[in-house]
Amino acid sequence: MEHIELFFKSIFIDNMVFATFLGMCSYLAVSKKVATAVGLGAAVIFVLAITVPLNWLLDQYILKEGALSWLGPEFESYDLSFLSFIMFIATIATMVQLVEIVVEKFSPALYNSLGIFLPLIAVNCAILGGSLFMQSREIGTLGLAFNYGVSSGIGWFLAILAIAAIREKIRYSNVPPPLRGLGITFIITGLMAIGFMSFGGMLTGGDEGAKDEIETVEVEEVIDEETEDKQKELANNTIKGLE
């Protein structure tokens, strides 16, 4: 259940683009065609799926305070968390180089269409954000870290695929000249972000509703008890007055 909740939450509720607006440079630049958007989105999913678990291992066994205890008691006090950025970026850069080699080997057309934005995945804030969010949210297991990496990548993939499909169709629409290009793209992105906000209650709405209902029932019971006590007191005072 925890894996399912994390999967859907990372895609729809904590979407990298629509919730935190990470990776916007590639999102805006490579979303003119669906084909290139699909290629870059797949590359982002792959890089996040590999780097987030790897960085989780680095954080758990090397970087965080006390992580080096497996080397011996004398290393328990070591805290290398100040190296998190350097180590995370090094891991990301290595994986991006691997992706670049594979894409260039098996799909030269996609490699040429992505251009400079494929190696720029190494400095894509969405990629680094995935590892930093994993660290700050204290994801407990390697399986959950892999789940978070894949689901975050899928969320970014859906975002760039959706905007690419819209931008391909909107070329044939009568958009006012001042809004053509990035102007209308920003407006559509904002509207899509508002739409994704509606998923916020998807995993918590039922629980909160049940909790509110229980609290309402408890308050009503307290009010009924207080009313009953007042009625008894009023009746007793009335009887005493008649006597």
C-alpha positions in Angstrom: 0.0 0.0 0.0 2.9 2.4 0.8 4.4 1.8 -2.6 1.1 2.5 -4.4 0.4 5.6 -2.4 4.0 6.9 -3.1 3.6 6.1 -6.8 0.4 8.0 -7.4 1.3 10.8 -5.0 4.6 11.5 -6.9 2.9 11.5 -10.3 -0.2 13.5 -9.6 0.1 15.4 -6.3 3.8 16.2 -6.0 4.4 16.4 -9.8 7.9 17.8 -10.5 6.6 20.3 -13.1 3.1 21.3 -11.8 3.7 21.2 -8.1 7.3 22.4 -7.7 8.0 23.8 -11.2 11.4 21.9 -11.5 12.9 21.2 -14.9 11.1 24.0 -16.6 14.0 24.9 -19.0 13.9 21.5 -20.8 10.1 21.4 -20.3 9.6 24.6 -22.3 12.4 24.1 -24.9 11.8 20.5 -25.9 8.0 20.4 -25.9 7.5 21.7 -29.4 7.1 18.2 -30.8 5.7 15.1 -29.3 8.4 12.9 -30.6 11.3 14.8 -29.0 9.2 15.2 -25.8 8.7 11.4 -25.6 12.5 10.8 -26.0 13.5 13.3 -23.4 10.8 12.2 -21.0 12.0 8.6 -21.3 15.6 9.7 -20.7 14.5 11.6 -17.6 12.6 8.5 -16.3 15.7 6.3 -16.8 18.0 8.8 -15.1 15.7 9.3 -12.1 15.1 5.5 -11.8 18.9 5.0 -11.5 20.2 8.0 -9.7 17.6 8.2 -6.9 18.3 4.7 -5.5 22.0 5.2 -6.0 21.9 8.4 -4.1 19.8 6.8 -1.4 22.6 4.2 -0.9 25.2 7.0 -0.8 23.1 8.9 1.8 22.4 5.9 4.0 25.9 4.4 4.0 28.2 7.3 3.5 26.8 10.8 3.8 24.3 11.0 6.7 25.5 11.4 10.3 26.5 8.0 11.6 26.3 6.3 8.2 29.9 5.2 8.4 29.3 3.1 11.5 29.6 -0.1 9.3 33.3 0.7 9.1 33.7 0.6 12.9 32.7 2.4 16.1 35.3 5.1 15.6 33.5 6.3 12.5 30.0 6.7 14.1 30.5 10.4 14.8 31.4 11.3 11.1 28.9 13.5 9.3 29.5 13.9 5.5 26.2 15.4 4.6 27.9 18.6 3.4 29.1 16.5 0.4 25.5 15.6 -0.6 25.4 18.0 -3.5 28.7 17.0 -5.0 28.1 13.3 -4.7 24.5 13.5 -6.0 25.6 15.6 -9.0 28.5 13.2 -9.8 26.1 10.3 -9.8 23.7 12.1 -12.0 26.4 13.3 -14.5 27.6 9.7 -14.8 24.2 8.3 -15.6 23.5 11.1 -18.1 26.7 10.3 -19.9 25.5 6.7 -20.1 22.1 7.7 -21.5 23.8 10.0 -24.0 26.0 7.2 -25.3 23.1 4.8 -25.6 20.8 7.3 -27.4 23.5 8.3 -29.8 24.2 4.6 -30.6 20.7 3.3 -31.1 18.7 6.5 -32.1 20.9 9.1 -33.9 17.8 10.9 -35.1 16.5 11.4 -31.6 20.0 12.3 -30.4 20.2 15.1 -33.0 16.7 16.3 -32.3 17.3 16.6 -28.6 20.6 18.5 -29.2 22.2 20.2 -26.2 19.2 19.4 -23.9 20.2 15.7 -23.6 23.6 16.4 -21.9 21.9 19.2 -20.0 19.8 16.6 -18.1 22.9 16.5 -15.8 22.0 20.0 -14.6 18.3 19.6 -14.8 16.9 20.7 -11.5 14.2 18.0 -11.6 16.9 15.3 -11.6 18.7 16.8 -8.6 15.4 17.6 -7.0 14.4 14.0 -7.0 17.5 13.0 -5.0 17.1 16.0 -2.6 13.4 15.3 -2.0 14.3 11.7 -1.4 16.8 12.8 1.2 14.6 15.4 2.9 11.5 13.1 3.1 13.6 10.4 4.7 12.4 7.6 2.4 13.0 4.4 4.3 14.0 1.7 1.9 15.8 1.2 -1.4 12.6 -0.1 -3.0 10.7 3.0 -2.0 13.6 5.1 -3.4 13.4 3.3 -6.7 9.6 3.7 -6.7 10.0 7.5 -6.0 12.5 7.9 -8.8 10.4 6.1 -11.4 7.1 7.8 -10.4 8.7 11.2 -10.3 10.1 10.6 -13.8 6.7 9.4 -15.0 5.1 12.6 -13.6 7.7 14.8 -15.5 7.2 12.7 -18.6 3.4 13.1 -18.5 3.8 16.9 -18.1 6.1 17.4 -21.1 4.1 15.0 -23.2 0.8 16.8 -22.4 2.2 20.3 -23.2 3.9 19.0 -26.4 0.6 17.6 -27.6 -1.2 20.8 -26.9 1.5 23.0 -28.5 1.4 20.9 -31.7 -2.4 21.4 -31.9 -2.4 25.1 -30.8 -0.3 26.0 -33.9 -3.6 25.9 -35.9 -5.5 28.0 -33.4 -6.0 31.7 -33.5 -3.8 32.8 -30.6 -3.4 36.6 -30.1 0.0 37.7 -31.4 1.4 38.9 -28.0 0.7 35.5 -26.5 2.2 33.3 -29.2 5.1 31.1 -28.3 6.1 31.0 -24.6 3.3 33.3 -23.5 0.5 30.9 -24.2 2.7 28.0 -23.1 3.0 29.6 -19.6 -0.7 30.2 -19.4 -1.5 26.6 -20.4 1.1 25.3 -17.9 -0.5 27.3 -15.1 -4.0 26.0 -16.0 -2.6 22.4 -16.0 -1.0 23.0 -12.6 -4.3 24.2 -11.2 -5.9 21.1 -12.7 -3.3 18.8 -11.0 -4.0 20.5 -7.7 -7.4 18.8 -7.7 -5.6 15.5 -7.2 -4.5 16.7 -3.8 -7.4 15.0 -2.0 -7.1 11.8 -4.0 -5.2 9.9 -1.2 -6.3 11.9 1.8 -9.8 13.1 1.1 -11.5 10.0 2.4 -9.6 9.9 5.6 -10.0 13.6 6.3 -13.8 13.3 5.6 -14.1 10.3 7.9 -12.1 12.2 10.6 -14.3 15.3 10.3 -17.4 13.1 10.5 -16.2 11.5 13.7 -15.3 14.8 15.2 -18.7 16.2 14.3 -20.4 13.2 16.0 -18.3 13.6 19.1 -19.2 17.4 19.3 -22.9 16.6 18.9 -22.7 14.0 21.7 -21.0 16.5 24.0 -23.7 19.2 23.2 -26.5 16.7 23.8 -25.0 15.7 27.2 -24.7 19.3 28.2 -28.2 20.1 27.1 -29.6 17.1 29.1 -27.7 18.2 32.2 -29.1 21.7 31.9 -32.6 20.4 31.5 -32.3 18.2 34.6 -30.9 21.1 36.6 -33.7 23.3 35.5 -36.3 20.6 36.4 -34.8 20.2 39.9 -34.8 24.0 40.5 -38.4 24.1 39.4 -39.4 21.3 41.8 -37.6 23.0 44.6 -39.3 26.3 43.9 -42.8 24.6 43.9 -42.0 23.0 47.3 
